Amino acid sequence: MYYVVETPKSFEQASQDLELAVKAKQFGVLHIHDLGQTLRSKGFDFHEQCRVFEVCSPAQASKVLGIEMNLNMALPCRISVFTEQGVTKIGMIRPEPMLAMLSDNNELHKIAQEVETATQSMIDQAK
C-alpha cells in the first residue's frame, strides 16, 4: 500500500529535489504542508521533519473526475518527505491500490497505474 524509500540526502535537499522531480514530470505542486513546523508552532514536542507535497496532473485529474466525481476526495496525490530517527525518507500511499478500494472501474485503474508510475519515478529521481 505504501511506497517509501530512504535517501542519504538531507531533509531540505530531498524536499528541493522532489519539487524539481515533480515539475520535470509535468505535474504541479499545488501546496506544501510543513507538518513538523505546524505541530511545533502549536506547542507540540515533535522532533521529526515532515513535508507533504500535494501534486497533481491536471490532465489525469480531469479524466478521473469525468468518470467518478466522488473521487475528488482522493485528489490530489500526496508525496511526503520526512525524517524517522534521523533518516530521511520519501514516500506515498500508492494510488492504484488506494483507488482499487474506492472503485472497480477498469478505466480508473488504468489512470491510477499511470499516475503511480509517474509519482514513483518522481520519488526515485528525488532520492
C-alpha positions in Angstrom: 0.0 0.0 0.0 3.0 2.3 0.6 6.0 3.2 -1.5 8.7 4.6 0.7 12.5 5.0 0.0 15.3 6.1 2.2 17.8 8.7 0.9 21.2 9.8 2.2 20.2 13.4 1.4 19.3 15.9 4.0 15.6 16.7 4.6 16.0 20.0 2.9 17.8 18.6 -0.2 15.3 15.8 -0.6 12.5 18.3 -0.4 14.1 20.5 -3.1 14.9 17.6 -5.3 11.3 16.2 -5.0 9.9 19.6 -6.1 12.1 19.6 -9.2 11.2 15.9 -10.0 7.5 16.7 -9.8 7.9 19.6 -12.2 10.1 17.5 -14.5 7.2 15.0 -14.9 4.9 17.9 -15.8 2.9 17.6 -12.6 2.2 20.7 -10.5 2.9 21.2 -6.8 -0.4 22.7 -5.5 0.7 23.1 -1.9 3.4 22.0 0.6 2.2 21.3 4.1 5.1 21.5 6.6 3.5 19.3 9.3 6.6 19.3 11.5 6.7 23.1 11.7 2.9 23.3 12.2 3.0 20.9 15.1 5.9 22.7 16.7 4.2 26.1 16.3 1.2 24.7 18.1 3.3 23.7 21.1 3.7 20.0 20.4 7.0 18.4 21.1 7.6 17.0 17.6 11.3 16.3 16.7 11.0 14.9 13.2 10.6 16.8 10.0 7.6 16.2 7.6 6.5 18.0 4.5 3.6 16.8 2.5 3.6 17.8 -1.2 0.2 17.9 -2.9 0.9 17.1 -6.5 -1.4 16.9 -9.5 -1.5 16.2 -13.2 -4.5 18.3 -14.3 -5.0 16.0 -17.4 -5.2 12.9 -15.2 -7.3 14.6 -12.5 -9.8 15.7 -15.2 -10.1 12.2 -16.5 -10.7 10.8 -13.0 -13.3 13.4 -12.1 -15.0 12.9 -15.5 -15.5 9.2 -14.7 -16.3 9.4 -11.0 -16.8 12.8 -9.3 -16.7 11.3 -5.7 -13.0 10.6 -6.2 -12.4 14.3 -5.8 -11.9 13.4 -2.1 -8.9 11.3 -3.0 -7.2 14.1 -5.0 -4.6 15.5 -5.3 -1.8 12.9 -4.8 0.4 13.4 -1.8 4.1 12.7 -1.6 5.9 13.1 1.7 9.5 13.9 2.6 10.1 13.1 6.3 12.6 12.0 8.8 12.4 9.0 11.1 15.1 8.6 13.7 17.5 10.8 11.7 16.9 9.0 8.4 15.4 11.0 5.5 12.6 9.2 3.6 10.3 10.0 0.7 7.1 8.1 0.3 3.4 8.0 -0.8 0.4 5.9 -0.5 0.3 4.0 -3.8 -2.6 5.4 -6.0 -3.5 2.1 -7.7 -4.4 0.0 -4.6 -6.0 3.1 -2.9 -8.2 3.6 -5.9 -9.0 -0.1 -6.1 -10.5 0.2 -2.6 -12.7 3.1 -3.8 -13.8 2.0 -7.3 -13.9 -1.1 -9.5 -13.9 0.9 -12.8 -11.2 -0.5 -15.1 -10.6 2.8 -16.8 -9.9 4.4 -13.4 -7.4 1.7 -12.5 -5.5 2.3 -15.7 -5.3 6.0 -14.9 -4.2 5.2 -11.3 -1.5 3.0 -12.6 -0.2 5.7 -14.9 -0.2 8.2 -12.0 1.5 5.7 -9.8 4.3 5.0 -12.3 4.9 8.8 -12.6 4.8 9.5 -8.9 7.1 6.6 -8.1 9.5 7.8 -10.7 9.5 11.3 -9.0 10.3 9.7 -5.7 13.1 7.6 -7.2 14.5 10.6 -9.0 14.5 12.7 -5.8 16.2 10.1 -3.6 
